[in-house]
Amino acid sequence: MKRVFRKSEPQQQLFESAKESLAVLGRGLRNGKVVKAGLIAGGVAALTAGSAGISALRRRLEGDA
């Protein structure tokens, strides 16, 4: 169920909607699956950041040569 909020509505409704969504997610997945998904997503983010850092370092070193 998707809700669209107007600017005039209080932020409390947005927080309640997020809380309800997280509760539904928690009921739908077992705790172990959520942890695994989080670890995989974190690993992918770390690899991407590391790759970007190495590329930036290489470009900087090539520019100085």
Buried (B, 14 or more C-beta within 10 A) or exposed (E): EEEEEEEEEEEEEEEEBEEEEEEEEEEEEEEEEEEEEEEEEEEEEEEEEEEEEEEEEEEEEEEEE
